[in-house]
Amino acid sequence: MLKSLLFFALICLTFSVNSQEWNQNNKETKVIFSAKKFQVKVKGTFSDVIIHTNFDSNDLDKSYVNVKICLKSVSTGRKGRDKKILSKKFFYEQKHKFIELTSSKIEKKENGDILLLADVTIKGITKELQIPLLVSENDKNISIVSNFNIKSKDFKVGEGSLGMSKSANILVAFSGTK
């Protein structure tokens, strides 16, 4: 009986360890964006980013990556531009405080590439995106990097803004520990 109880406890412990979330390293986790306005590249960052993930390359069916970005944490190096980005024409921060990403599936393609299928909500509009992931992991550390484009018009960001590019490039870098 005691052996059975110990075996059961060990199985439960193993399951809970394998399904644990990674602890975000805030200093190394970042979101960087760039877009063009009149052919001039505008770059910026969001400093308040929370990423919840239990990513495990050996169990993608149970893995997830969920992201919450506080819009007020935007920085382009120019306060006037930051204020404009938060305005109704762009992100409408007064009404929509966050950009959110909720994973629905993570899959490995035949060529080994990892693809995150996720619902992304910007400005109250939700679209499913396919986002490539570059993952490096071991028992104690993980690094997930993604570089992808988002179409501005899909989320009504910058609508009617003269000279605005049709898409923005997004770079997300997550670093975590167990």
Secondary structure, 3 states (H helix, E strand, C coil): CHHHHHHHHHHHHHHHHHCCCCEECCCCCEEEEEEEECCEEEEEEECCEEEEECCCCCCHHHCCEEEEEEHHHEECCCHHHHHHHCCCCCCCCCCCCEEEEEEEEEEECCCCCEEEEEEEEECCEEEEEEEEEEEEECCCEEEEEEEEEEEHHHHCCCCCCCCECCEEEEEEEEEEEC
